[in-house]
Amino acid sequence: MGWIERVFGRRGKGAVRSGFMEGRAPIFTRYGDSLYKSDVVRQAISRITKEISKLQPRQIRRDSDGIMVTPRNDINRLFENSPNELMTISDFLERVAWILFLTNNAFIYPKYERVYNTTTGLYDKRYLAFYPLMPIRVEFSRDSAEDLFITLYFQNGDKAQLPYSDIIHIRNEYSVSDLMGGNELGQPNTDGIKETVQINHDLFSSVAMAAKYALTVTGILKMNTMIDEEKKKSERERFEEQIRLGKSGILITDIKGEFEQLKRDIKLVDKETLEFLDSKILRQYNVSAAILNGDFTAEQYQAFYEAALENIIIKLGQAFSKTILTQGERNHGNEIVFYPAKLMFASVNQKTAIADILGNRGALTNNMLLEMFGLPPYEGGDVRLQSLNYVNTEIAMQYQMLKRGVINDGKNNESFSD
């Protein structure tokens, strides 16, 4: 059995391509990744994907009173341990984020089995794994019942046709295509940045060439006699070969004179030009130089989070919720949330302030407070302590009403002290 059967099983049925709202054949191929060979582009994307890899996904449920619980189920076990046999959850998230930037479309297959529910008399899905996919081509089609299907083609020649509702599809820059993120072909919109990246590449190529010859050529030797054209050509070819092999540091001309030492005062490209090109590329991904260098402040990180990360985090939660939770589950307060707690940058003073506010209100356990400062937990530390300076709002209101004599609980109200 091939990997397609192991991962997808044999689900799927015949479907035919049909027109969609955009009026074109719904066939999309993967875009080339030449843009991402740029070191600046890859560094910017790498910074984002590494932050995304720190997320903590959870299925949560909110009841009618707003109380939130985390169910102990197969979904959360996959989120907390390994989403599949090859990856940790951090690997999985980083892979998904890279695919999203490379293609503007990330496809994830949630593998499941159907289990009979004796309570409802229906079959439920038990999730077994999550697999990030990187097809080279996808086709959308509808069957006679107008159900949407997706066919995924892979580099090794395998393909799989599945109900689109079985695929977690995360789109970036969702604009002109009905089905895919990116441009009308379902590919990244890179026209605006490619020119800047090319200028950056050409600039550094010329800098490298200039540096090479600046370091190789040390002087000019002027000959006292004229040399005929054939001999000049031969001498030039010999000399170019010497330079290539690093054997000579002298240029030879046929004008009379003497040897002239060249000063090595290399001035290649001004700092402002380099910084402008880098910042123009980085702005495309909302990554500042401070974030890239790792010397950012809390305010700079907050701006980075809001501009570069938050939208992706929201998309992840909504796409997972839409696919792996039923409509009934979502109606009853279930959702998938990708918590960014480990992303939040804060100084020791800021962490102390957070711990003081949340810890005093019983919102954090002692072990949670220790984790904030990178300290290990201790047995019995999962206890919440609350300052007596804070009380439940309902108790406070009742206390004030008793003080004012608005209500009487059958006791002497004078027993309450100010």
C-alpha positions in Angstrom: 0.0 0.0 0.0 1.4 3.4 -1.0 1.6 6.5 1.2 -1.5 7.9 -0.4 -3.6 4.9 0.8 -1.9 5.0 4.2 -2.7 8.7 4.7 -5.9 9.2 2.8 -7.4 5.7 2.6 -9.6 5.1 -0.4 -12.2 7.8 0.1 -13.4 9.9 -2.7 -15.7 9.4 -5.7 -16.1 10.5 -9.3 -16.5 14.2 -9.8 -16.3 16.5 -12.8 -14.8 19.9 -13.2 -17.2 22.7 -13.5 -17.1 26.5 -13.8 -16.9 28.5 -10.7 -17.7 32.2 -10.0 -14.4 33.4 -11.4 -15.2 31.9 -14.8 -12.1 29.9 -15.4 -11.0 26.2 -15.1 -10.4 25.5 -11.4 -6.9 24.1 -11.9 -3.9 25.5 -9.9 -0.2 24.7 -10.1 2.5 25.5 -7.6 4.5 28.6 -8.1 8.3 28.5 -8.4 10.3 29.4 -5.3 13.0 31.5 -7.0 12.0 34.5 -5.0 12.6 32.6 -1.7 16.3 32.1 -2.6 16.9 35.7 -1.5 18.6 35.6 1.9 16.6 38.7 3.1 13.3 37.1 2.0 14.1 33.8 3.7 15.3 35.4 6.9 12.1 37.4 7.1 9.9 34.4 6.5 12.0 32.3 8.8 11.5 34.8 11.6 7.7 34.5 11.2 7.6 30.7 10.9 9.7 30.2 14.0 7.2 32.4 16.0 4.3 30.4 14.6 6.0 27.2 15.7 5.6 28.4 19.3 1.8 28.4 19.2 -0.2 26.1 21.5 -3.3 24.8 19.7 -6.2 23.6 21.8 -9.8 22.6 21.3 -11.8 24.5 23.9 -15.5 24.7 24.9 -17.4 27.6 26.4 -20.6 26.9 28.2 -23.6 29.2 28.4 -22.1 30.9 31.5 -18.9 31.7 29.6 -16.8 29.1 31.6 -14.1 27.6 29.4 -13.0 24.0 29.6 -10.4 22.0 27.6 -11.8 18.6 26.7 -9.6 15.6 27.0 -10.2 14.1 23.5 -8.3 12.9 20.5 -7.8 16.4 19.0 -6.2 17.8 22.1 -4.0 14.7 22.4 -2.7 15.3 18.9 -2.1 19.0 19.7 -0.3 18.3 23.0 1.8 15.4 21.7 2.6 14.6 18.0 0.3 15.5 15.2 1.7 12.6 13.1 4.4 10.0 13.3 7.0 12.3 11.7 6.6 15.6 13.5 6.3 17.4 16.8 3.7 20.0 17.1 6.4 22.7 16.7 7.7 21.0 13.5 4.1 20.8 12.2 3.3 24.4 12.7 6.6 25.6 11.2 6.0 23.4 8.2 2.5 24.7 7.7 3.7 28.4 8.0 6.5 27.8 5.4 4.1 26.2 2.9 1.6 29.1 3.4 4.3 31.7 2.5 5.7 29.6 -0.4 2.4 29.1 -2.1 -0.2 31.3 -0.3 -2.2 28.1 0.3 -1.6 25.5 3.0 -3.5 22.2 2.8 -3.7 19.9 5.9 -5.3 16.5 5.9 -6.9 15.4 9.2 -6.8 11.6 9.1 -9.7 10.0 11.0 -11.7 6.9 11.5 -15.4 6.6 12.0 -16.5 5.3 15.4 -20.1 4.4 16.4 -21.6 6.5 19.2 -23.9 4.4 21.3 -25.5 7.5 22.8 -26.5 9.3 19.6 -26.7 6.3 17.4 -24.5 8.1 14.9 -20.9 7.7 13.7 -18.4 10.2 15.0 -14.9 11.1 13.7 -12.0 10.0 15.8 -8.9 12.0 14.6 -5.7 10.0 14.2 -3.2 12.5 12.7 -2.7 15.8 10.9 -0.6 15.9 7.8 0.6 19.1 6.1 0.5 18.6 2.3 2.5 20.3 -0.5 0.8 19.3 -3.8 2.3 20.6 -7.1 -1.2 20.9 -8.6 -4.8 21.0 -7.3 -8.1 20.7 -9.2 -11.5 21.5 -7.9 -14.6 19.8 -9.1 -18.3 19.1 -8.2 -20.3 15.9 -8.3 -23.9 15.5 -9.4 -25.0 16.6 -5.9 -23.0 19.8 -6.2 -20.6 18.7 -3.4 -17.1 20.2 -3.8 -14.1 17.9 -4.3 -10.4 18.6 -4.5 -7.8 16.5 -6.4 -4.2 16.8 -5.1 -1.3 15.9 -7.4 2.1 15.3 -5.8 5.7 15.4 -6.9 6.1 11.6 -7.0 3.2 11.1 -9.3 0.6 10.2 -6.6 -2.8 11.9 -6.5 -5.8 11.8 -4.2 -9.4 13.1 -4.7 -11.2 14.0 -1.5 -14.2 16.0 -0.4 -13.1 19.5 0.0 -14.8 19.5 3.4 -12.2 16.9 4.6 -9.3 19.3 3.9 -8.1 22.1 6.2 -7.3 24.9 3.7 -5.6 28.1 4.9 -5.4 30.9 2.4 -3.0 33.9 2.5 -3.8 37.1 0.5 -7.2 35.7 -0.4 -8.4 38.1 -3.1 -9.3 37.6 -6.7 -9.6 33.8 -6.8 -12.8 32.2 -5.4 -10.9 29.1 -4.2 -7.3 29.9 -3.6 -5.1 32.5 -1.9 -2.8 34.7 -4.0 -3.5 35.8 -7.5 -6.0 34.5 -10.0 -3.8 31.5 -10.7 -3.6 30.6 -7.0 0.0 31.7 -6.8 1.8 34.3 -4.6 1.6 37.9 -5.7 5.3 38.5 -6.0 5.5 41.1 -8.9 5.8 44.0 -6.5 8.7 42.6 -4.6 10.6 40.7 -7.3 12.1 43.8 -8.8 13.5 45.0 -5.4 14.9 41.5 -4.7 16.5 41.5 -8.2 18.1 44.9 -7.6 19.3 43.6 -4.2 20.8 40.5 -5.9 22.4 42.5 -8.7 23.9 45.0 -6.3 25.5 42.3 -4.1 26.7 40.5 -7.2 28.5 43.6 -8.4 29.8 44.3 -4.9 31.3 40.7 -4.8 32.9 41.2 -8.2 34.3 44.6 -7.3 35.7 43.3 -4.0 37.3 40.4 -5.8 39.2 42.6 -8.3 39.9 45.3 -5.7 41.6 42.7 -3.6 43.3 41.0 -6.5 44.7 44.0 -8.5 47.5 45.7 -6.6 49.0 47.9 -9.3 49.4 48.8 -13.0 52.6 48.0 -15.0 53.0 50.3 -18.0 55.2 48.9 -20.8 57.7 51.2 -22.6 56.9 49.8 -26.0 53.8 49.4 -28.1 52.5 45.9 -28.4 50.7 44.6 -31.4 47.0 43.6 -31.2 47.7 39.8 -31.4 50.2 40.0 -28.6 47.9 42.2 -26.5 45.1 39.7 -26.9 47.3 36.8 -25.9 48.8 38.7 -23.0 45.3 39.8 -21.8 44.0 36.2 -21.9 47.0 35.0 -20.0 46.6 37.7 -17.5 42.9 37.0 -17.0 43.7 33.4 -16.4 46.3 34.4 -13.8 43.7 36.6 -12.0 41.2 33.8 -12.1 43.7 31.5 -10.4 44.9 34.3 -8.0 48.5 34.2 -9.4 48.9 37.9 -10.2 48.0 41.3 -8.7 49.3 43.5 -11.5 47.5 44.9 -14.6 49.6 45.4 -17.7 49.1 48.1 -20.4 51.0 48.9 -23.5 51.5 52.6 -22.8 55.0 53.6 -21.8 55.5 54.5 -18.2 56.3 52.8 -14.9 54.7 50.7 -12.2 52.0 52.4 -10.2 50.9 51.1 -6.8 47.1 51.1 -6.3 45.7 52.1 -2.9 43.1 49.8 -1.5 40.5 52.3 -0.4 37.4 50.2 -1.2 34.1 52.1 -1.0 31.4 49.8 -2.5 27.8 50.7 -1.5 26.8 53.2 1.0 25.0 52.0 4.2 21.8 53.9 3.4 21.3 52.2 0.1 21.7 48.7 1.6 19.4 49.5 4.5 16.8 50.9 2.1 16.7 47.8 0.0 16.6 45.5 3.0 13.8 47.5 4.7 11.8 47.6 1.5 11.9 43.8 1.3 11.3 43.3 5.0 8.2 45.6 4.9 6.6 43.1 2.5 6.5 40.7 5.4 6.0 43.2 8.2 9.3 42.3 9.8 11.5 45.1 11.1 15.3 45.0 11.2 15.1 45.0 15.0 12.9 41.8 14.9 15.3 40.2 12.4 18.3 41.0 14.6 16.7 40.0 17.8 17.3 43.3 19.6 13.7 44.4 19.7 11.8 46.1 22.5 8.4 44.9 23.8 6.7 47.6 21.8 8.4 46.6 18.6 7.5 42.9 19.2 3.9 43.9 19.8 3.8 45.7 16.5 5.4 42.7 14.8 2.8 40.4 16.4 -0.1 42.5 15.3 1.2 43.1 11.7 2.8 39.7 10.8 1.5 37.0 13.1 -2.0 37.8 14.4 -3.8 37.3 11.1 -2.2 33.9 10.5 -3.0 32.8 14.0 -6.7 33.7 13.5 -6.8 32.0 10.1 -5.3 28.8 11.6 -8.0 28.7 14.4 -10.9 29.3 12.1 -9.7 26.9 9.4 -9.2 24.1 11.9 -12.6 24.8 13.6 -14.4 24.8 10.2 -13.1 21.4 9.1 -12.6 19.2 12.2 -15.5 20.4 14.3 -19.1 19.8 13.3 -21.7 22.5 13.1 -23.3 21.2 16.2 -20.1 21.3 18.1 -19.4 24.9 17.0 -23.0 25.9 18.0 -22.3 24.6 21.5 -19.3 26.7 22.1 -16.5 24.5 20.7 -13.6 26.1 18.8 -9.9 25.5 18.0 -7.7 28.3 19.3 -4.0 28.7 18.7 -2.7 30.3 21.9 0.2 32.7 21.5 1.2 32.7 25.1 4.8 31.6 24.4 5.2 34.3 21.8 4.6 37.2 24.1 7.9 39.1 24.7 8.2 40.8 28.1 11.0 42.0 30.2 11.5 40.8 33.8 9.8 43.9 35.1 6.8 43.4 32.8 6.6 39.8 33.7 6.6 40.8 37.4 3.8 43.2 36.8 1.7 40.6 34.9 2.4 38.0 37.6 1.3 40.5 40.3 -2.0 41.4 38.5 -3.0 37.9 37.4 -1.5 36.0 40.3 -3.2 38.1 43.0 -6.6 37.4 41.3 -6.1 33.6 41.3 -5.9 33.5 37.5 -2.5 31.8 37.6 -1.3 28.8 39.6 2.1 28.9 41.3 3.5 26.6 38.7 2.3 28.9 35.9 4.0 31.8 37.6 7.2 29.8 37.9 7.0 29.0 34.2 6.8 32.7 33.3 10.3 33.1 34.7 11.7 29.9 33.3 11.7 28.0 36.6 10.6 24.4 37.0 7.3 23.5 38.7 7.1 21.8 42.0 4.7 19.1 43.4 1.6 20.8 44.8 2.2 24.0 42.8 -1.0 23.7 40.8 -2.8 25.8 43.4 -4.3 29.2 42.8 -3.9 31.8 45.5 -6.0 35.0 45.6 -5.5 38.2 47.5 -8.3 39.0 50.0 -8.2 42.6 48.5 -10.3 41.3 45.6 -13.8 39.8 45.9 -16.4 38.5 43.5 -18.4 41.4 42.0 -21.7 39.8 43.2 -20.4 39.5 46.7 -19.3 43.1 46.6 -22.7 44.3 45.5 -24.5 42.3 48.1 -22.1 43.7 50.8 -22.8 47.3 49.7 -26.6 46.7 49.6 -26.5 45.3 53.1 -24.5 48.3 54.3 -27.1 50.6 52.9 -29.9 48.7 54.4 -31.4 48.0 50.9 -31.6 44.3 51.8 -31.7 42.5 55.1 -30.3 39.0 55.5 -31.8 38.6 59.0 -28.6 39.5 60.7 -27.4 42.7 62.2 -25.9 44.8 59.4 -23.7 46.5 61.8 -21.6 43.4 61.8 -20.1 44.6 58.5 -17.1 46.9 59.0 -15.9 49.5 56.6 
